[in-house]
Amino acid sequence: MKWPLGAVIAQACHACTAVTHLFYNDAHTQAYLADLDNMHKVVLEAADEADLQTLCSKLKEDDIQHKLWIEQPENVATCLVTKPYPKDKVQSYFKKYKLLKV
């Protein structure tokens, strides 16, 4: 997506906040929140909206809890965030993606 950097960051913030709210009572989420000074996030780049939708479908199929952020009023998928998981549980879904570079 050809969005300004600030808009891309806002999308990630929206999605992170939403996934934290949705899965707040989850044990992995609580453990993640309990260690505020050591939080770890990885920001990867998807090719386009279709790529995000394909990933979303695979995660749903395998019961990996996540939030696909849909920007309104445009109704465009802009960001996907999983709830906190151990790395070995979700790493395979993201191997094809590279770190976001701006």
DSSP file (Angstrom, degrees, kcal/mol; ACC not computed):
  #  RESIDUE AA STRUCTURE BP1 BP2  ACC     N-H-->O    O-->H-N    N-H-->O    O-->H-N    TCO  KAPPA ALPHA  PHI   PSI    X-CA   Y-CA   Z-CA
    1    1 A M              0   0    0      0, 0.0     2,-1.2     0, 0.0     7,-0.0   0.000 360.0 360.0 360.0 138.8    0.0    0.0    0.0
    2    2 A K        +     0   0    0      2,-0.0     0, 0.0     0, 0.0     0, 0.0  -0.542 360.0 141.3 -96.3  66.9    1.3    3.4   -0.8
    3    3 A W        -     0   0    0     -2,-1.2     5,-0.0     1,-0.1     2,-0.0  -0.752  59.1 -94.3-106.3 154.4    0.2    5.2    2.4
    4    4 A P     >  -     0   0    0      0, 0.0     4,-2.0     0, 0.0     3,-0.5  -0.334  39.8-111.8 -61.2 150.4    2.1    7.8    4.3
    5    5 A L  H  > S+     0   0    0      1,-0.2     4,-2.5     2,-0.2     5,-0.2   0.883 116.6  54.2 -53.5 -44.3    4.3    6.4    7.1
    6    6 A G  H  > S+     0   0    0      1,-0.2     4,-2.2     2,-0.2    -1,-0.2   0.878 107.6  50.4 -60.2 -38.4    2.1    7.9    9.9
    7    7 A A  H  > S+     0   0    0     -3,-0.5     4,-1.9     2,-0.2    -1,-0.2   0.884 109.8  50.4 -67.5 -38.7   -1.0    6.3    8.4
    8    8 A V  H  X S+     0   0    0     -4,-2.0     4,-1.9     2,-0.2    -2,-0.2   0.923 111.0  48.9 -64.3 -44.2    0.7    2.9    8.3
    9    9 A I  H  X S+     0   0    0     -4,-2.5     4,-2.4     1,-0.2    -2,-0.2   0.902 108.8  53.7 -62.2 -40.9    1.8    3.2   11.9
   10   10 A A  H  X S+     0   0    0     -4,-2.2     4,-2.7     1,-0.2    -1,-0.2   0.895 106.0  53.0 -61.1 -40.2   -1.7    4.2   12.9
   11   11 A Q  H  X S+     0   0    0     -4,-1.9     4,-2.4     1,-0.2    -1,-0.2   0.923 109.9  47.8 -61.4 -43.9   -3.1    1.1   11.3
   12   12 A A  H  X S+     0   0    0     -4,-1.9     4,-2.6     2,-0.2    -1,-0.2   0.899 111.6  50.6 -63.5 -40.7   -0.7   -1.1   13.3
   13   13 A C  H  X S+     0   0    0     -4,-2.4     4,-2.4     2,-0.2     5,-0.2   0.922 110.1  49.7 -63.4 -44.1   -1.6    0.7   16.5
   14   14 A H  H  X S+     0   0    0     -4,-2.7     4,-2.5     1,-0.2    -2,-0.2   0.943 113.7  45.8 -58.0 -48.4   -5.4    0.2   15.8
   15   15 A A  H  X S+     0   0    0     -4,-2.4     4,-2.6     2,-0.2     5,-0.2   0.893 112.4  49.8 -66.4 -40.8   -4.9   -3.5   15.2
   16   16 A C  H  X S+     0   0    0     -4,-2.6     4,-1.9     2,-0.2    -1,-0.2   0.915 112.7  47.4 -63.8 -42.7   -2.6   -4.0   18.2
   17   17 A T  H  X S+     0   0    0     -4,-2.4     4,-2.2    -5,-0.2    -2,-0.2   0.922 113.1  49.2 -63.3 -43.7   -5.1   -2.3   20.5
   18   18 A A  H  X S+     0   0    0     -4,-2.5     4,-2.9    -5,-0.2    -2,-0.2   0.922 111.0  47.7 -63.6 -45.5   -8.0   -4.3   19.0
   19   19 A V  H  X S+     0   0    0     -4,-2.6     4,-2.0     1,-0.2    -1,-0.2   0.866 111.1  52.1 -67.3 -34.4   -6.3   -7.7   19.4
   20   20 A T  H  < S+     0   0    0     -4,-1.9    -1,-0.2    -5,-0.2    -2,-0.2   0.911 113.0  45.1 -65.1 -42.0   -5.3   -6.8   23.0
   21   21 A H  H >< S+     0   0    0     -4,-2.2     3,-1.2     1,-0.2     4,-0.2   0.939 113.1  49.7 -65.8 -47.5   -8.9   -5.9   23.8
   22   22 A L  H 3< S+     0   0    0     -4,-2.9     3,-0.2     1,-0.3    -2,-0.2   0.863 124.4  28.6 -61.2 -38.0  -10.4   -9.0   22.0
   23   23 A F  T >< S+     0   0    0     -4,-2.0     3,-1.6    -5,-0.2     6,-0.3  -0.038  79.8 129.4-116.0  30.1   -8.1  -11.5   23.8
   24   24 A Y  T <  S+     0   0    0     -3,-1.2    -1,-0.2     1,-0.3    -2,-0.1   0.844  74.8  47.2 -55.2 -40.6   -7.4   -9.6   27.0
   25   25 A N  T 3  S+     0   0    0     -4,-0.2    -1,-0.3    -3,-0.2     2,-0.1   0.474  84.6 116.1 -85.6  -1.9   -8.3  -12.5   29.3
   26   26 A D  S <> S-     0   0    0     -3,-1.6     4,-2.5     1,-0.1     5,-0.2  -0.408  71.8-127.6 -66.6 142.1   -6.2  -15.0   27.3
   27   27 A A  H  > S+     0   0    0      1,-0.2     4,-2.2     2,-0.2     5,-0.2   0.888 108.9  49.1 -60.9 -41.5   -3.2  -16.4   29.3
   28   28 A H  H  > S+     0   0    0      2,-0.2     4,-2.1     1,-0.2    -1,-0.2   0.896 111.5  49.9 -66.5 -38.9   -0.6  -15.5   26.7
   29   29 A T  H  > S+     0   0    0     -6,-0.3     4,-2.5     2,-0.2    -2,-0.2   0.926 110.9  49.1 -64.5 -44.3   -2.0  -12.0   26.4
   30   30 A Q  H  X S+     0   0    0     -4,-2.5     4,-1.7     1,-0.2    -2,-0.2   0.898 110.9  49.6 -63.4 -40.4   -1.9  -11.6   30.2
   31   31 A A  H  X S+     0   0    0     -4,-2.2     4,-0.6     2,-0.2    -1,-0.2   0.902 111.4  50.0 -64.2 -39.9    1.7  -12.9   30.4
   32   32 A Y  H >< S+     0   0    0     -4,-2.1     3,-0.8     1,-0.2    -2,-0.2   0.913 112.8  45.9 -62.9 -44.6    2.7  -10.5   27.6
   33   33 A L  H >< S+     0   0    0     -4,-2.5     3,-0.5     1,-0.2    -1,-0.2   0.766 102.7  65.4 -71.5 -25.6    1.1   -7.5   29.4
   34   34 A A  H 3< S+     0   0    0     -4,-1.7     2,-0.3     1,-0.3    -1,-0.2   0.686 101.0  50.7 -71.3 -17.4    2.6   -8.4   32.7
   35   35 A D  T X<  +     0   0    0     -3,-0.8     3,-2.2    -4,-0.6    -1,-0.3  -0.513  68.2 164.1-119.5  62.3    6.1   -7.8   31.4
   36   36 A L  G X  S+     0   0    0     -3,-0.5     3,-1.1    -2,-0.3    -1,-0.2   0.797  70.7  55.4 -53.2 -38.1    5.7   -4.3   29.9
   37   37 A D  G 3  S+     0   0    0      1,-0.2    -1,-0.3    -3,-0.1    -2,-0.0   0.534 110.8  45.4 -78.3  -3.8    9.3   -3.4   29.6
   38   38 A N  G <  S+     0   0    0     -3,-2.2    -1,-0.2    -6,-0.2    -2,-0.2   0.065  75.2 144.7-126.1  25.0   10.1   -6.5   27.5
   39   39 A M    <   -     0   0    0     -3,-1.1     2,-0.4    -6,-0.1    -6,-0.0  -0.344  31.6-158.5 -63.1 145.6    7.3   -6.5   25.0
   40   40 A H        +     0   0    0      2,-0.0     2,-0.3    -2,-0.0    -2,-0.0  -0.995  15.2 171.6-132.4 129.6    8.3   -7.8   21.6
   41   41 A K        -     0   0    0     -2,-0.4     2,-0.4     2,-0.0    -2,-0.0  -0.964  18.1-152.2-132.1 151.5    6.6   -7.1   18.3
   42   42 A V        -     0   0    0     -2,-0.3     2,-0.7     2,-0.0    -2,-0.0  -0.996   8.0-155.2-124.0 128.5    7.6   -7.9   14.7
   43   43 A V        +     0   0    0     -2,-0.4    57,-2.6    57,-0.1     2,-0.2  -0.913  19.7 179.0-108.8 113.7    6.3   -5.7   11.9
   44   44 A L  E     -A   99   0A   0     -2,-0.7     2,-0.5    55,-0.3    55,-0.2  -0.695  24.4-119.6-111.9 162.7    6.3   -7.5    8.5
   45   45 A E  E     -A   98   0A   0     53,-2.5    53,-0.6    -2,-0.2     2,-0.3  -0.903  17.2-159.7-110.9 127.1    5.2   -6.4    5.1
   46   46 A A        -     0   0    0     -2,-0.5     3,-0.1    51,-0.1     4,-0.0  -0.742  23.8-126.9 -95.7 151.1    2.4   -8.0    3.1
   47   47 A A  S    S-     0   0    0     -2,-0.3     2,-0.3     1,-0.2    -1,-0.1   0.893  75.1 -38.0 -65.2 -41.3    2.2   -7.4   -0.7
   48   48 A D  S  > S-     0   0    0      1,-0.1     4,-1.7   -47,-0.0     3,-0.2  -0.933  73.0 -69.8-168.5-176.2   -1.3   -6.2   -0.8
   49   49 A E  H  > S+     0   0    0     -2,-0.3     4,-2.5     1,-0.2     5,-0.2   0.879 125.8  56.3 -62.2 -38.9   -4.8   -6.6    0.7
   50   50 A A  H  > S+     0   0    0      1,-0.2     4,-2.4     2,-0.2    -1,-0.2   0.885 104.8  53.3 -61.3 -38.4   -5.3   -9.9   -1.1
   51   51 A D  H  > S+     0   0    0      2,-0.2     4,-2.2     1,-0.2    -1,-0.2   0.911 109.5  48.2 -62.0 -43.7   -2.2  -11.2    0.7
   52   52 A L  H  X S+     0   0    0     -4,-1.7     4,-2.6     2,-0.2    -2,-0.2   0.909 111.5  50.2 -62.3 -42.6   -3.6  -10.1    4.1
   53   53 A Q  H  X S+     0   0    0     -4,-2.5     4,-2.3     2,-0.2    -2,-0.2   0.892 110.0  50.2 -64.8 -40.0   -6.9  -11.8    3.3
   54   54 A T  H  X S+     0   0    0     -4,-2.4     4,-2.0     2,-0.2    -1,-0.2   0.928 112.4  46.9 -63.8 -45.3   -5.2  -15.1    2.3
   55   55 A L  H  X S+     0   0    0     -4,-2.2     4,-2.5     1,-0.2    -2,-0.2   0.915 110.4  53.5 -61.7 -43.4   -3.2  -15.1    5.5
   56   56 A C  H  X S+     0   0    0     -4,-2.6     4,-2.5     1,-0.2    -2,-0.2   0.912 107.9  50.4 -57.7 -44.7   -6.3  -14.3    7.5
   57   57 A S  H  X S+     0   0    0     -4,-2.3     4,-2.5     1,-0.2    -1,-0.2   0.909 110.8  48.6 -61.6 -43.3   -8.1  -17.3    6.0
   58   58 A K  H  X S+     0   0    0     -4,-2.0     4,-1.7     2,-0.2    -2,-0.2   0.909 111.3  49.6 -65.0 -42.2   -5.2  -19.6    6.8
   59   59 A L  H  <>S+     0   0    0     -4,-2.5     5,-3.0     2,-0.2    -2,-0.2   0.914 112.0  48.4 -63.5 -42.2   -5.1  -18.4   10.4
   60   60 A K  H ><5S+     0   0    0     -4,-2.5     3,-1.6     1,-0.2    -2,-0.2   0.932 109.0  53.9 -61.0 -45.6   -8.8  -18.9   10.8
   61   61 A E  H 3<5S+     0   0    0     -4,-2.5    -1,-0.2     1,-0.3    -2,-0.2   0.849 114.5  40.8 -57.3 -36.7   -8.6  -22.4    9.3
   62   62 A D  T 3<5S-     0   0    0     -4,-1.7    -1,-0.3    -5,-0.1    -2,-0.2   0.257 114.2-115.2 -99.0  11.3   -5.9  -23.3   11.9
   63   63 A D  T < 5 +     0   0    0     -3,-1.6     2,-0.7     1,-0.2    -3,-0.2   0.861  58.2 156.7  57.5  41.0   -7.6  -21.5   14.8
   64   64 A I      < -     0   0    0     -5,-3.0    -1,-0.2    -6,-0.1     2,-0.2  -0.884  42.5-128.5 -94.7 115.3   -4.9  -19.0   15.3
   65   65 A Q        +     0   0    0     -2,-0.7    18,-2.0    -3,-0.1     2,-0.3  -0.436  48.1 136.4 -73.7 134.3   -6.5  -16.0   17.0
   66   66 A H  E     -B   82   0B   0     16,-0.3     2,-0.4    -2,-0.2    16,-0.3  -0.926  46.7-117.9-160.3 176.0   -5.9  -12.7   15.4
   67   67 A K  E     -B   81   0B   0     14,-2.7    14,-2.3    -2,-0.3     2,-0.7  -0.988  12.6-156.2-132.9 124.3   -7.5   -9.4   14.2
   68   68 A L  E     -B   80   0B   0     -2,-0.4     2,-0.5    12,-0.2    12,-0.2  -0.900  23.5-139.2 -94.8 114.3   -7.7   -8.3   10.6
   69   69 A W  E     -B   79   0B   0     10,-3.4     9,-2.5    -2,-0.7    10,-1.1  -0.640  14.8-163.6 -80.9 125.4   -8.0   -4.5   10.8
   70   70 A I  E     -B   77   0B   0     -2,-0.5     7,-0.3     7,-0.2     2,-0.3  -0.938  15.9-137.7-109.8 111.9  -10.4   -3.1    8.2
   71   71 A E  E  >> -B   76   0B   0      5,-3.0     4,-1.9    -2,-0.6     5,-1.6  -0.512  31.9-112.8 -72.9 131.9  -10.0    0.7    7.8
   72   72 A Q  T  45S+     0   0    0     -2,-0.3    -1,-0.0     1,-0.2    -2,-0.0  -0.872  85.1  13.6-114.2 148.3  -13.2    2.6    7.5
   73   73 A P  T  45S+     0   0    0      0, 0.0    -1,-0.2     0, 0.0    -2,-0.1  -0.986 126.5  56.4 -87.2   4.8  -14.9    4.1    5.7
   74   74 A E  T  45S-     0   0    0      2,-0.1    -2,-0.2     1,-0.1     3,-0.1   0.758  91.1-142.2 -67.3 -23.9  -12.7    2.7    2.9
   75   75 A N  T  <5 +     0   0    0     -4,-1.9     2,-0.4     1,-0.2    -3,-0.2   0.913  49.1 145.8  60.1  45.9  -13.5   -0.9    4.0
   76   76 A V  E   < -B   71   0B   0     -5,-1.6    -5,-3.0   -27,-0.0     2,-0.4  -0.952  53.7-125.5-118.6 129.6   -9.9   -1.9    3.2
   77   77 A A  E     +B   70   0B   0     -2,-0.4    -7,-0.2    -7,-0.3   -25,-0.1  -0.620  40.2 161.6 -70.9 124.1   -7.9   -4.6    5.1
   78   78 A T  E     +     0   0B   0     -9,-2.5     2,-0.3    -2,-0.4    -1,-0.2   0.601  53.9  16.8-120.7 -18.9   -4.7   -2.8    6.2
   79   79 A C  E     -B   69   0B   0    -10,-1.1   -10,-3.4   -68,-0.1     2,-0.4  -0.993  50.9-157.8-160.2 145.1   -3.2   -4.8    9.0
   80   80 A L  E     -B   68   0B   0     -2,-0.3     2,-0.4   -12,-0.2   -12,-0.2  -0.999  14.6-179.9-130.5 132.2   -3.3   -8.2   10.6
   81   81 A V  E     -B   67   0B   0    -14,-2.3   -14,-2.7    -2,-0.4     2,-0.2  -0.997  15.6-147.1-132.2 132.3   -2.2   -8.9   14.2
   82   82 A T  E     -B   66   0B   0     -2,-0.4   -16,-0.3   -16,-0.3     3,-0.1  -0.621  31.1-105.9 -87.0 157.1   -2.1  -12.2   16.1
   83   83 A K        -     0   0    0    -18,-2.0     2,-0.1    -2,-0.2    -1,-0.1  -0.351  62.4 -68.6 -66.0 165.0   -2.7  -12.3   19.8
   84   84 A P        +     0   0    0      0, 0.0    -1,-0.2     0, 0.0   -55,-0.1  -0.399  69.5 166.0 -59.6 129.9    0.5  -13.0   21.7
   85   85 A Y        -     0   0    0     -2,-0.1     2,-0.1    -3,-0.1     5,-0.1  -0.945  46.6 -87.9-136.6 156.3    1.6  -16.5   21.1
   86   86 A P    >>  -     0   0    0      0, 0.0     3,-1.8     0, 0.0     4,-0.8  -0.488  46.5-117.2 -60.1 141.4    4.8  -18.4   21.7
   87   87 A K  H >> S+     0   0    0      1,-0.3     4,-2.5     2,-0.2     3,-0.9   0.858 111.8  57.9 -52.8 -42.3    7.0  -17.9   18.6
   88   88 A D  H 34 S+     0   0    0      1,-0.2    -1,-0.3     2,-0.2     4,-0.3   0.700 100.3  59.2 -67.0 -17.4    7.1  -21.5   17.7
   89   89 A K  H <4 S+     0   0    0     -3,-1.8    -1,-0.2     1,-0.1    -2,-0.2   0.795 123.2  16.6 -78.7 -29.2    3.3  -21.6   17.5
   90   90 A V  H XX S+     0   0    0     -3,-0.9     3,-1.4    -4,-0.8     4,-0.6   0.552  94.6  95.6-122.6 -11.4    2.9  -18.9   14.8
   91   91 A Q  G >< S+     0   0    0     -4,-2.5     3,-1.5     1,-0.3     4,-0.5   0.846  80.0  61.2 -55.4 -38.4    6.3  -18.4   13.1
   92   92 A S  G >4 S+     0   0    0     -4,-0.3     3,-0.6     1,-0.3    -1,-0.3   0.791  97.6  58.8 -62.8 -27.6    5.6  -20.8   10.2
   93   93 A Y  G <4 S+     0   0    0     -3,-1.4    -1,-0.3     1,-0.2    -2,-0.2   0.709 112.0  39.9 -72.1 -19.3    2.6  -18.6    9.1
   94   94 A F  G X< S+     0   0    0     -3,-1.5     3,-1.4    -4,-0.6    -1,-0.2   0.319  79.1 106.0-115.4   6.2    4.9  -15.6    8.6
   95   95 A K  T <  S+     0   0    0     -3,-0.6    -1,-0.1    -4,-0.5    -2,-0.1   0.819  78.8  55.4 -60.1 -32.6    8.1  -17.1    7.1
   96   96 A K  T 3  S+     0   0    0     -4,-0.2     2,-0.3    -3,-0.2    -1,-0.3   0.653  93.8  87.6 -76.7 -13.1    7.4  -15.7    3.6
   97   97 A Y    <   -     0   0    0     -3,-1.4     2,-0.3   -53,-0.0   -51,-0.1  -0.626  66.0-146.7 -92.2 145.4    7.1  -12.1    4.9
   98   98 A K  E     -A   45   0A   0    -53,-0.6   -53,-2.5    -2,-0.3     3,-0.1  -0.706  34.5 -84.3-104.0 158.0   10.0   -9.7    5.3
   99   99 A L  E     -A   44   0A   0     -2,-0.3   -55,-0.3   -55,-0.2     2,-0.2  -0.321  54.4-100.7 -58.0 141.1   10.5   -7.0    7.9
  100  100 A L        -     0   0    0    -57,-2.6     2,-0.4    -3,-0.0    -1,-0.1  -0.469  41.0-166.9 -66.0 130.3    8.8   -3.8    6.9
  101  101 A K              0   0    0     -2,-0.2    -3,-0.0     1,-0.1    -1,-0.0  -0.977 360.0 360.0-120.9 134.8   11.2   -1.3    5.5
  102  102 A V              0   0    0     -2,-0.4    -1,-0.1   -97,-0.0   -97,-0.1   0.373 360.0 360.0-121.0 360.0   10.4    2.4    5.0
